Amino acid sequence: MSDLPSPPTAQVSPIDDHYDELLASIRVHFGKRTKDKPSLFTTRTPALYQVFLDEVPAELRQFNICSACRHFVNRYGGLVVVDSDGKARPALWDPETAPEPYTSAIRALAKAVAEAPIDGVFLTDEKVWGTPRTGDWEHLAVTPSTDLLHKPTVIKTNPQLMAEKRHDHETLLRGLEAFSLDVVKQAHKLLSTESLYRSEAVLGVAKWLLDLHETRRAAKNPRARDNLTWLAVARAPAGFCHVRSSMIGTLLEDLAAGMSFAEVKSRFAAKMHPLQYQRPQAAPSAGNLARAEKIVESLKSAGAMERRFARLGDIETLWVPKDPSPRGQKAGVFDHLKPAAKLAVDLDVPPVTMTWEKFARTVLPEAENIEYFVPEANQSYTAMVTAKHADAPPLLQWDFEDRRNRVSSYVYVNGSPPARWNLKPSVYHPVTAISLLPWMWNPQKVLTHHGAGVVFVLKDARDREYKQGAGFFPSYLRSEYHEIRATMEAYAKDAVVEGKETAEACGLSLTKGSTWNASFRVTSKGGMRVVYKLDRWD
């Protein structure tokens, strides 16, 4: 209805226009159409409010000239949702439920929107779309569910993020055109068999790209194919759309060029080397440094980059030794008289070889104490580090607002000797805790592209020769820091992680995809002791 000044005789419609029913029908339809559809898309539509007015009965047209309604229809009227088959459906307009005399106008809007191509992902944090009321007048407006709202980042507004999505769409299309379905299938198969070094870091994007290729091929027409591409862009994890400029792109290029498996494997391993993968190879530019200062200031994250070595209380554990003195138990009169220690009995059986998954499932539940046999050769010893400040804002990809986790870990390329970690070789060392790698602690949000692994924390282990660096790696950081990786890398190389002498979360790191040869002596309930050799993850 109009909110513009009008003569007294024109304030009431000459007929019952059922305007309240129109408002209700639009809101109900919008709620149904967007239920379980968290992604909305903009379309390249004509001036929609004029389309609406042209179809409103002549005797009602004057009463529908409204600036508030015009703003709503022109801003939100072109929004669509995309079904799984690629069909775009208007989010607001349904002629089947619109009352007369507005049925024709709503049908014209629905037709114009349905025929318009998608041109972007719609992102907003506005809790009410439109102006529901001004004075005595009600207007076209809807209240979106919280699933439809998108919170901007501290460093980028929603319009900026929408522009990025448009760029992602263009970039993704070029990647899809460059690499056929057959080439992507080949890459996915190689990565799935774990025949390529650190394949888990790229497997996720390969599966995503393969699924998109197959979904597009099944689309009924070019419009549906493009709609499905937009749907993929809206849901894509950070970086997935940049196929040609990522590691998956280099693998696809090698396969498309017809290289032999040996050559593909060698080139992939070189690019995935920890000193190369997602790590800038040049010093940061002056512009990158300046941009980094602005981003860190905006995120208030300077304190998050100050790190310290983790203690046992900082990590999530799968297993800890049995505590002979349960916490909270009242001290007894004779507590000072220690009973004779129960001696473990070694079973006369050869070492039992098994996978980590079987060990975790069958041995850990009964294990009271575990010891690791430290070999003389270099091993993948690791240290866990965490934020120095308890109130530090999120820095790492797995540090979620609803479940804080500031812990990361580091290892040395090609391993390191036991002496560096305060360990004596050729003897058993007590295991004080067993933990998965930090990005695996939240079972609802496991970041599989970082790989899977387990850490056996060893008593008194610490990095004795540590001097600086290793507080975090660029590949660990949240997407807000992606554009300043060079500066973050330079900072991390020079920064000093505090608390080396009080570190408690250091030990042996065993990762999925590699061959293990790790021996553990396990004392289980009843005092029976058996040696287990872990040879792989699963």
C-alpha positions as CSV (number, residue, x, y, z in Angstrom):
1,M,0.0,0.0,0.0
2,S,1.1,3.6,-0.6
3,D,3.0,5.5,2.0
4,L,3.1,8.6,-0.1
5,P,0.8,11.7,0.6
6,S,-2.5,11.3,-1.1
7,P,-5.9,13.1,-0.9
8,P,-8.3,11.9,1.7
9,T,-10.6,10.3,-0.9
10,A,-7.8,8.2,-2.1
11,Q,-6.6,6.7,1.2
12,V,-9.0,3.7,0.9
13,S,-9.1,1.3,-2.0
14,P,-12.3,1.5,-4.1
15,I,-12.5,-2.4,-3.8
16,D,-11.5,-5.0,-1.3
17,D,-8.0,-5.7,-2.6
18,H,-7.2,-8.4,-0.1
19,Y,-3.8,-6.8,0.5
20,D,-3.4,-8.4,3.9
21,E,-3.9,-11.8,2.3
22,L,-1.2,-10.9,-0.3
23,L,1.3,-10.0,2.4
24,A,0.5,-13.2,4.4
25,S,0.8,-15.4,1.3
26,I,4.2,-14.0,0.3
27,R,5.6,-14.5,3.8
28,V,4.3,-18.1,4.1
29,H,5.6,-18.9,0.6
30,F,9.0,-17.4,1.4
31,G,9.3,-19.5,4.6
32,K,8.4,-22.7,2.7
33,R,10.6,-22.0,-0.3
34,T,13.7,-21.2,1.8
35,K,13.3,-24.0,4.3
36,D,16.4,-26.2,4.3
37,K,17.8,-23.9,1.5
38,P,20.4,-21.8,3.2
39,S,21.7,-20.4,-0.2
40,L,19.9,-17.6,-2.1
41,F,21.0,-16.2,-5.4
42,T,20.5,-12.9,-7.2
43,T,19.2,-12.8,-10.8
44,R,19.6,-10.5,-13.8
45,T,16.1,-9.2,-13.8
46,P,14.4,-6.2,-15.3
47,A,12.9,-3.4,-13.1
48,L,10.6,-5.8,-11.1
49,Y,8.4,-3.2,-9.4
50,Q,7.4,-1.9,-12.8
51,V,6.5,-5.4,-13.8
52,F,4.4,-5.7,-10.7
53,L,2.6,-2.3,-11.3
54,D,1.9,-3.1,-15.0
55,E,-0.1,-6.1,-14.0
56,V,-2.0,-4.6,-11.1
57,P,-5.6,-3.7,-12.0
58,A,-5.8,-0.1,-13.2
59,E,-8.2,0.9,-10.4
60,L,-5.6,-0.3,-7.8
61,R,-2.4,1.0,-9.4
62,Q,-2.4,4.3,-7.7
63,F,-2.8,2.7,-4.3
64,N,0.2,0.5,-4.9
65,I,2.7,3.2,-5.8
66,C,4.9,2.9,-2.7
67,S,8.5,3.7,-2.2
68,A,8.9,1.1,0.6
69,C,7.4,-1.7,-1.5
70,R,9.4,-0.5,-4.6
71,H,12.6,-0.8,-2.6
72,F,11.7,-4.3,-1.4
73,V,10.7,-5.7,-4.7
74,N,13.7,-4.3,-6.6
75,R,16.2,-5.4,-3.9
76,Y,14.8,-8.8,-2.9
77,G,12.3,-9.7,-5.6
78,G,14.8,-11.3,-7.9
79,L,16.1,-13.8,-5.3
80,V,15.9,-17.5,-6.2
81,V,16.7,-20.9,-4.6
82,V,18.2,-23.7,-6.6
83,D,16.9,-27.2,-6.4
84,S,19.1,-30.3,-6.6
85,D,18.2,-30.7,-10.3
86,G,19.3,-27.2,-11.1
87,K,15.9,-25.6,-11.4
88,A,15.8,-22.0,-10.0
89,R,12.6,-21.1,-8.2
90,P,11.6,-17.6,-7.1
91,A,12.0,-17.2,-3.4
92,L,9.1,-14.8,-2.9
93,W,6.5,-15.1,-5.7
94,D,3.8,-17.9,-6.0
95,P,0.8,-17.1,-8.1
96,E,-1.0,-20.2,-6.9
97,T,-1.3,-18.7,-3.4
98,A,-1.7,-15.0,-4.3
99,P,-5.2,-13.6,-3.8
100,E,-7.1,-11.8,-6.5
101,P,-6.7,-9.1,-7.7
102,Y,-2.9,-9.6,-7.4
103,T,-2.6,-13.0,-9.0
104,S,-1.7,-11.7,-12.4
105,A,1.0,-9.3,-10.9
106,I,2.6,-12.1,-8.9
107,R,2.5,-14.4,-11.9
108,A,4.3,-11.8,-13.9
109,L,7.0,-11.4,-11.2
110,A,7.4,-15.2,-10.9
111,K,7.8,-15.5,-14.6
112,A,10.3,-12.7,-14.9
113,V,12.5,-14.0,-12.1
114,A,12.3,-17.7,-13.2
115,E,13.5,-16.7,-16.7
116,A,16.4,-14.5,-15.5
117,P,19.9,-16.0,-15.2
118,I,21.6,-16.2,-11.9
119,D,24.3,-13.6,-11.5
120,G,25.5,-13.9,-7.9
121,V,25.2,-15.4,-4.4
122,F,23.1,-13.3,-2.1
123,L,24.7,-12.5,1.3
124,T,23.2,-10.3,4.0
125,D,23.0,-10.0,7.7
126,E,19.8,-7.8,7.7
127,K,17.3,-9.4,10.1
128,V,14.3,-7.9,8.4
129,W,14.0,-7.5,4.6
130,G,11.9,-4.5,3.7
131,T,10.0,-2.1,5.8
132,P,7.0,-3.9,7.4
133,R,5.1,-0.8,8.5
134,T,5.2,3.0,8.3
135,G,2.5,4.7,10.4
136,D,-0.8,3.0,9.5
137,W,0.5,1.4,6.3
138,E,1.8,-2.1,5.9
139,H,4.3,-3.0,3.2
140,L,5.9,-5.9,1.4
141,A,8.5,-7.3,3.8
142,V,9.7,-10.7,5.1
143,T,11.7,-11.9,8.1
144,P,14.3,-14.4,7.0
145,S,15.3,-17.4,9.2
146,T,18.7,-17.2,10.8
147,D,20.0,-19.8,8.4
148,L,19.6,-17.2,5.6
149,L,21.7,-14.6,7.4
150,H,25.4,-14.3,6.7
151,K,27.7,-12.5,9.1
152,P,30.4,-10.5,7.4
153,T,33.9,-10.9,8.5
154,V,35.8,-8.2,10.3
155,I,37.9,-7.5,7.2
156,K,35.3,-7.9,4.4
157,T,31.7,-6.7,4.0
158,N,29.0,-8.9,2.6
159,P,29.1,-6.9,-0.7
160,Q,32.8,-7.6,-0.9
161,L,32.2,-11.3,-0.2
162,M,29.5,-11.4,-2.9
163,A,32.0,-9.9,-5.4
164,E,34.4,-12.7,-4.4
165,K,31.7,-15.3,-5.1
166,R,31.2,-13.9,-8.6
167,H,34.9,-14.2,-9.2
168,D,34.9,-17.7,-7.8
169,H,32.2,-18.6,-10.3
170,E,34.3,-17.3,-13.2
171,T,37.4,-19.1,-11.9
172,L,35.5,-22.3,-11.4
173,L,34.1,-22.3,-14.9
174,R,37.6,-21.9,-16.4
175,G,38.8,-24.9,-14.3
176,L,35.8,-27.1,-15.3
177,E,36.5,-26.3,-19.0
178,A,40.2,-26.9,-18.7
179,F,39.9,-30.4,-17.1
180,S,37.5,-33.0,-18.4
181,L,35.5,-35.4,-16.3
182,D,37.8,-38.3,-17.2
183,V,40.9,-36.4,-16.0
184,V,39.3,-35.5,-12.7
185,K,38.2,-39.1,-12.3
186,Q,41.8,-40.2,-12.8
187,A,43.1,-37.7,-10.3
188,H,40.5,-38.7,-7.7
189,K,41.3,-42.4,-8.1
190,L,45.0,-41.8,-7.6
191,L,44.4,-39.7,-4.5
192,S,41.9,-42.2,-3.1
193,T,44.4,-45.0,-3.2
194,E,46.9,-43.0,-1.2
195,S,49.6,-43.7,-3.8
196,L,50.5,-40.0,-3.9
197,Y,52.4,-38.3,-1.0
198,R,50.1,-36.5,1.4
199,S,47.2,-37.1,-0.8
200,E,44.7,-36.4,1.9
201,A,45.4,-32.7,1.6
202,V,44.0,-32.7,-1.9
203,L,41.4,-35.5,-1.8
204,G,38.6,-33.4,-0.5
205,V,38.7,-30.9,-3.4
206,A,39.2,-33.7,-5.9
207,K,36.0,-35.4,-4.6
208,W,34.1,-32.0,-4.7
209,L,35.2,-31.3,-8.3
210,L,34.3,-34.8,-9.4
211,D,30.9,-34.6,-7.9
212,L,30.3,-31.2,-9.5
213,H,31.4,-32.5,-13.0
214,E,29.0,-35.5,-12.7
215,T,26.2,-33.3,-11.4
216,R,26.6,-30.9,-14.3
217,R,26.7,-33.7,-16.8
218,A,23.3,-34.9,-15.5
219,A,21.7,-31.5,-15.8
220,K,18.8,-31.2,-18.3
221,N,19.9,-28.0,-20.0
222,P,22.7,-25.3,-20.0
223,R,20.7,-23.1,-17.6
224,A,20.3,-25.9,-15.0
225,R,24.0,-26.7,-15.4
226,D,25.0,-23.1,-14.6
227,N,22.6,-23.0,-11.7
228,L,24.2,-26.1,-10.2
229,T,27.6,-24.4,-10.6
230,W,26.4,-21.4,-8.7
231,L,25.0,-23.7,-6.0
232,A,28.5,-25.3,-5.8
233,V,30.1,-21.9,-5.5
234,A,27.8,-20.9,-2.7
235,R,28.7,-24.0,-0.7
236,A,32.3,-24.4,-1.6
237,P,35.0,-24.4,1.1
238,A,37.5,-21.6,0.9
239,G,39.9,-22.1,-2.1
240,F,38.0,-25.0,-3.8
241,C,36.8,-22.9,-6.7
242,H,40.4,-21.9,-7.6
243,V,41.1,-25.2,-9.4
244,R,43.8,-24.1,-11.8
245,S,45.9,-22.2,-9.2
246,S,45.8,-24.9,-6.5
247,M,47.6,-28.3,-6.0
248,I,44.7,-30.2,-7.6
249,G,45.3,-28.0,-10.7
250,T,48.9,-29.0,-11.0
251,L,48.0,-32.7,-10.6
252,L,45.3,-32.3,-13.3
253,E,47.6,-30.5,-15.6
254,D,50.2,-33.4,-15.3
255,L,47.6,-36.0,-16.0
256,A,46.1,-34.1,-18.9
257,A,49.5,-33.8,-20.4
258,G,49.8,-37.6,-20.4
259,M,52.7,-37.9,-18.0
260,S,53.7,-41.3,-16.6
261,F,52.6,-42.3,-13.1
262,A,56.2,-42.2,-11.9
263,E,56.6,-38.6,-13.2
264,V,53.2,-37.5,-11.8
265,K,54.0,-39.0,-8.4
266,S,57.5,-37.4,-8.3
267,R,56.2,-34.0,-9.2
268,F,53.3,-34.2,-6.8
269,A,55.6,-35.2,-3.9
270,A,57.9,-32.3,-4.6
271,K,55.1,-29.8,-4.6
272,M,53.5,-31.3,-1.4
273,H,56.8,-31.2,0.5
274,P,56.2,-29.5,3.9
275,L,58.7,-26.8,3.0
276,Q,56.8,-26.0,-0.2
277,Y,53.1,-26.7,0.3
278,Q,51.1,-23.5,0.8
279,R,54.2,-21.8,2.1
280,P,55.3,-18.6,0.4
281,Q,58.8,-18.8,-1.0
282,A,59.6,-15.1,-1.1
283,A,59.7,-12.4,1.6
284,P,56.5,-10.4,2.0
285,S,56.2,-7.2,0.0
286,A,55.7,-3.8,1.6
287,G,52.1,-3.9,0.4
288,N,51.5,-7.3,2.0
289,L,53.0,-6.1,5.3
290,A,50.8,-3.0,5.3
291,R,47.7,-5.2,4.5
292,A,48.7,-7.6,7.3
293,E,48.8,-4.8,9.8
294,K,45.3,-3.7,8.9
295,I,43.9,-7.2,9.0
296,V,45.5,-8.1,12.3
297,E,44.3,-4.8,13.8
298,S,40.8,-5.4,12.5
299,L,40.7,-9.0,13.9
300,K,42.3,-7.9,17.1
301,S,44.5,-11.0,16.7
302,A,48.0,-9.8,17.6
303,G,47.8,-11.6,20.9
304,A,46.6,-14.8,19.1
305,M,50.0,-15.1,17.4
306,E,51.9,-15.2,20.7
307,R,52.3,-19.0,21.4
308,R,53.6,-21.2,24.2
309,F,54.4,-24.9,24.4
310,A,51.3,-26.9,25.5
311,R,50.8,-28.7,28.7
312,L,48.7,-31.8,29.2
313,G,45.8,-29.7,30.4
314,D,45.7,-28.0,27.0
315,I,45.0,-31.1,24.9
316,E,42.2,-33.5,24.4
317,T,43.2,-37.1,25.2
318,L,42.0,-40.5,24.0
319,W,43.9,-42.2,26.8
320,V,45.9,-41.4,29.9
321,P,47.6,-43.9,32.4
322,K,45.5,-45.3,35.2
323,D,45.7,-42.9,38.2
324,P,46.5,-45.0,41.3
325,S,45.1,-42.2,43.5
326,P,41.7,-41.1,42.2
327,R,41.0,-37.4,42.4
328,G,38.6,-36.3,45.1
329,Q,39.2,-39.4,47.3
330,K,39.6,-38.6,51.0
331,A,43.1,-39.2,52.3
332,G,43.3,-42.2,54.6
333,V,45.2,-42.7,57.9
334,F,47.6,-45.2,56.4
335,D,48.1,-43.5,53.0
336,H,51.8,-42.9,53.9
337,L,52.3,-46.7,54.0
338,K,52.7,-47.6,50.4
339,P,51.7,-51.1,49.4
340,A,54.2,-53.2,47.6
341,A,54.3,-52.4,43.9
342,K,52.5,-54.9,41.7
343,L,55.0,-56.3,39.2
344,A,53.9,-56.6,35.6
345,V,54.1,-60.0,34.1
346,D,55.4,-60.3,30.6
347,L,53.4,-62.7,28.5
348,D,55.6,-65.2,26.7
349,V,54.3,-64.2,23.3
350,P,56.0,-62.5,20.3
351,P,55.2,-58.9,19.6
352,V,51.7,-58.5,18.2
353,T,51.5,-56.4,15.0
354,M,48.3,-54.5,14.3
355,T,46.9,-51.3,13.0
356,W,46.3,-48.1,15.0
357,E,42.5,-48.4,14.6
358,K,42.5,-52.0,16.0
359,F,44.9,-51.0,18.8
360,A,42.6,-48.1,19.8
361,R,39.6,-50.3,19.6
362,T,40.8,-53.4,21.4
363,V,43.9,-52.5,23.5
364,L,43.4,-49.0,24.8
365,P,40.2,-49.7,26.8
366,E,42.1,-52.3,28.9
367,A,45.5,-50.5,29.0
368,E,46.7,-49.2,32.4
369,N,50.2,-48.2,31.3
370,I,51.9,-47.8,28.0
371,E,55.6,-47.4,27.1
372,Y,57.2,-46.5,23.8
373,F,60.5,-48.1,22.7
374,V,62.6,-45.3,21.5
375,P,64.8,-46.3,18.5
376,E,68.1,-44.7,17.7
377,A,67.0,-43.5,14.2
378,N,65.2,-40.2,13.5
379,Q,61.4,-40.3,14.2
380,S,58.5,-37.9,13.7
381,Y,58.7,-36.4,17.1
382,T,56.4,-33.5,17.6
383,A,55.5,-30.7,20.0
384,M,52.1,-29.2,20.5
385,V,51.8,-25.5,21.1
386,T,48.9,-23.2,21.9
387,A,47.9,-19.6,22.4
388,K,49.8,-17.8,25.1
389,H,46.7,-15.8,26.0
390,A,43.5,-17.6,27.1
391,D,41.3,-14.9,25.6
392,A,43.0,-14.9,22.2
393,P,40.7,-14.7,19.2
394,P,40.5,-17.6,16.7
395,L,43.7,-18.0,14.6
396,L,43.5,-21.6,13.4
397,Q,41.0,-23.2,11.0
398,W,39.9,-25.6,13.7
399,D,39.5,-23.0,16.5
400,F,35.7,-22.7,16.4
401,E,33.7,-20.1,18.3
402,D,31.5,-22.8,19.8
403,R,34.4,-25.1,20.7
404,R,37.7,-23.3,21.3
405,N,40.9,-25.2,20.2
406,R,44.0,-23.1,20.0
407,V,46.5,-26.0,19.8
408,S,48.7,-26.8,16.8
409,S,51.7,-29.0,16.4
410,Y,55.0,-29.1,14.5
411,V,57.4,-31.8,13.3
412,Y,60.8,-31.6,11.6
413,V,61.1,-32.6,8.0
414,N,62.8,-36.1,7.7
415,G,62.3,-36.5,11.5
416,S,64.7,-35.7,14.4
417,P,66.9,-37.8,16.7
418,P,65.7,-38.8,20.2
419,A,68.4,-36.8,22.0
420,R,66.9,-33.6,20.6
421,W,63.7,-34.5,22.5
422,N,65.3,-35.4,25.8
423,L,64.8,-39.1,25.1
424,K,67.2,-41.9,25.6
425,P,67.4,-44.4,22.7
426,S,67.0,-48.2,22.9
427,V,64.8,-48.1,26.1
428,Y,61.1,-47.8,26.8
429,H,59.7,-44.4,27.8
430,P,56.4,-44.0,29.6
431,V,53.5,-42.6,27.5
432,T,51.7,-39.9,29.5
433,A,48.8,-39.4,27.1
434,I,47.5,-40.3,23.7
435,S,45.8,-37.6,21.5
436,L,44.6,-37.3,18.0
437,L,46.1,-34.4,16.0
438,P,44.4,-31.1,17.1
439,W,42.3,-30.6,14.0
440,M,40.6,-34.0,14.7
441,W,39.4,-33.2,18.2
442,N,36.0,-32.0,17.2
443,P,34.2,-35.0,15.7
444,Q,31.6,-32.8,14.1
445,K,34.1,-30.7,12.2
446,V,37.1,-32.8,11.4
447,L,39.3,-31.1,8.8
448,T,40.2,-34.1,6.8
449,H,42.4,-32.2,4.3
450,H,45.0,-31.9,7.0
451,G,45.3,-35.6,7.3
452,A,44.8,-38.0,10.2
453,G,47.3,-38.8,12.9
454,V,47.8,-39.7,16.5
455,V,50.3,-38.4,19.0
456,F,51.8,-40.6,21.8
457,V,52.9,-38.0,24.4
458,L,56.1,-39.1,26.2
459,K,57.2,-38.4,29.7
460,D,59.7,-35.6,30.0
461,A,59.9,-35.2,26.2
462,R,60.6,-31.6,25.0
463,D,62.4,-30.0,22.1
464,R,65.8,-29.2,23.8
465,E,67.3,-27.5,20.7
466,Y,64.3,-25.3,19.9
467,K,65.2,-21.7,19.3
468,Q,62.5,-20.0,17.3
469,G,59.6,-20.5,14.8
470,A,57.0,-23.3,14.4
471,G,54.2,-21.5,16.3
472,F,51.9,-22.1,13.3
473,F,52.1,-22.8,9.6
474,P,50.2,-20.8,6.9
475,S,48.2,-23.8,5.9
476,Y,46.8,-23.9,9.4
477,L,45.4,-20.4,9.4
478,R,41.8,-19.3,9.0
479,S,40.7,-17.9,5.6
480,E,40.9,-14.3,6.8
481,Y,44.7,-14.6,6.7
482,H,45.0,-16.2,3.3
483,E,46.0,-13.0,1.4
484,I,48.7,-12.2,3.9
485,R,50.3,-15.7,4.1
486,A,53.8,-14.3,3.2
487,T,53.7,-11.9,6.1
488,M,52.4,-14.6,8.5
489,E,55.0,-17.0,7.4
490,A,57.8,-14.5,8.0
491,Y,56.4,-13.7,11.4
492,A,56.1,-17.4,12.4
493,K,59.7,-18.0,11.3
494,D,61.1,-15.4,13.7
495,A,58.7,-15.7,16.6
496,V,59.6,-17.6,19.7
497,V,57.2,-20.0,21.3
498,E,57.5,-19.7,25.1
499,G,57.7,-22.3,27.8
500,K,60.1,-24.8,26.2
501,E,61.3,-26.1,29.6
502,T,57.8,-26.7,30.9
503,A,56.4,-28.4,27.8
504,E,54.3,-31.5,28.6
505,A,52.7,-32.3,25.2
506,C,55.6,-33.6,23.1
507,G,56.0,-37.1,21.8
508,L,55.7,-39.3,18.7
509,S,53.5,-38.4,15.8
510,L,52.2,-41.2,13.6
511,T,50.1,-40.2,10.5
512,K,47.7,-42.0,8.2
513,G,49.1,-42.9,4.8
514,S,52.6,-43.8,6.0
515,T,54.2,-47.0,7.1
516,W,55.0,-47.3,10.8
517,N,57.3,-49.4,12.8
518,A,56.5,-48.3,16.4
519,S,56.7,-50.7,19.4
520,F,54.7,-50.1,22.5
521,R,54.7,-52.2,25.7
522,V,51.3,-52.2,27.2
523,T,50.4,-53.3,30.8
524,S,46.7,-54.1,30.9
525,K,44.3,-54.9,33.8
526,G,45.6,-57.8,35.8
527,G,49.3,-56.8,35.3
528,M,49.8,-58.6,32.0
529,R,52.3,-56.9,29.7
530,V,52.4,-57.4,25.9
531,V,54.5,-55.6,23.2
532,Y,52.5,-54.3,20.2
533,K,53.9,-53.1,17.0
534,L,51.8,-50.6,15.1
535,D,52.5,-50.7,11.4
536,R,49.9,-48.3,9.9
537,W,46.7,-46.4,10.6
538,D,44.2,-48.9,9.2
